[in-house]
Amino acid sequence: MPRLKVSAANVKPTPDAREQWLLLDRQLCFALYSSSLAMTKLYKPLLAPLGLTYPQYLVMLVLWETDGLAVGQLGQRLSLDSGTLTPLLKRLELLGHIERRRAQDDERRVDILLTSSGRKLRRQALDIPGQLACASACELNELASLTTRLHELRGQLTAAIAAG
């Protein structure tokens, strides 16, 4: 069934309906925010055996996909600026999971490489997605569908921001 595209221009809520949209539980932003908080809390004990924080885990996920990314590419992939990313990378380096290395072809670029410890950590993380699915009481296809829709939403919001 095709989705109906609704824009602010073709929705004219009644005054009472507009009031209803100001209820906290009707706010998409709050649903996303509170879900994100719950997700982070859920991940904490799952990541403890790996010795990783949730943001460090996200960095490792990207590097497990593509080892040897430049810091800028990693930041772009995670939607993080270098001021946020640099302390994460320093800590992961201290833990022995990554190595930061200046690129030989461009000394301005710093590449991030997994160490053998960082590659081994991936095997320890293999059960985490299944544990998350179990905790969410969702089927894997439901989670995949929700993830896809959230990626679409992020793209639409990013486009709206760019359009000004």
N, C-alpha and C positions, 0 to 999 in steps of 0.2 A: 504494500500500500504506500503510495507516495506521501511524503510529509507535506503538510500545508505550510508554506512560508508566510510568516506573519511579520509585518513591520510596524513600527510605531505609527506610521502614517495611516495604516488601514485598521487600527484598533482604537476605538473611541470608548474607553470605559466610562461607565456612569460614575458620578461622584462617589457613590457608595462603594463601587467596585475599586475605584482608585484608592480609597481608604484601606480596603482589604489587602491591597498590594504592599502596604506599609507594615504589615505584620511580620515580625521577625521570621517566623516559620515559613513564610512565603518567599523569602529572599534567597535567590540562587547563591548569592555571594556568601551568605551565612552557611548554607548547606555545604558548599565547597570548603569553606574555612573550617567548620567544625569536623567535617569528614577528614580533612587533611590532618587536623590535630589528633583525631582518633587513630588514623593510619600511622602517624609517627609514634604514638604511644604503643601501638601493636608491634611495630618493628623493633622497638628498643630491646625487649627480651630475646627476640629472634636473632638480633645482630650481636648481642652480648658475647656469645661464644666465639664470634669472629673478631671481637675487639674493635668493631666499627660503630661509628655513629651513623645515623640515617643519611646525612649529607655525604659522608665518606663512602657509604655504600653506593650512592648514586654515581659518584665519581668512578668507583670500581666497576659498576655495571657498564658504563660507557667504555672504559679501557678494556674490559673483557670482550666487548664487541669489536673495538678497533684500538689496538695497542699502538703507541707511538704518535698520538695526536699532539699537536701544538697546544699550548695553554689556551690560546685564543679560540681554537676549534672546540676544545673541551668546554670552555665557558659558554660558547654559543650553543652547543648541544644541550647544556644544562640550564640555559638562561641565567647564568651567573656572571657577575662582573669579576674582574681580576682581584679586586679588593676582598671579595668574599671567597674566591677560589684559592688564592695564594695560601692562606692559613690552612685550608683543608689539605692542600698538596704538601705543605711542609710537614704536617702531622703524619700523613700517609708515608712520606719519605722517612721520617723518624721511626715509624713502625716497621720499615723495611719492605713495604709493599710496592713502592714505585721509586723511580729514579728520575730526577729532573736533569735534563742535559741540553746545553746550548746546541742549536742546529749548526752543523759545519758549513752549510751553504748560506746561512743567514744568522749571524750572531745575535740579532735582535729577537729571534724566535727561540723559545724554550719548548722542547719536546718532553712529553711525559711517557715513560716506558715502564712497563710492569717488570718487577723482579721475579725470580722464581717463587718467592714467598707470595707475591701478589697473584701469580698464576695458580698456585696451589689453593689459595683462598677461594677461588672460584668453585672448586669441587666441594668445599665446605658449605657454600651458599646454595647449592643445587636444590635443597629441600625447602628453602624459604618461600618461593612462590606457592608451592603446594600448601604450606602452613598458613599462608595468607588467605588462600582460597577457602581452606577449611574454616578459618576464623570468621570469614565474611559470610559463611553459609550460602555462598553463591556457587553455581556451576561455573566451570572454566569458560564456557562459551558466553555466559552472562558477563563475566568479568572482562572478557575480550571485547564484547560489544560496548560495554560501558567505557572502557579505555579508548576505543575508537571514537566514540561520540565525544568524549572529553578532549581528544586531540582535535577533532573538528571544531569544537567550541573554542578552544584556545586559538586556532587559526582564524576563526571569525572575529574574535575579540582583538587579536593582534592586527588584523586588517582594519578594524574600526578605529583602533588607536592610530595607525599609520595615516588613515584618511583624515584624522584630525577632528 
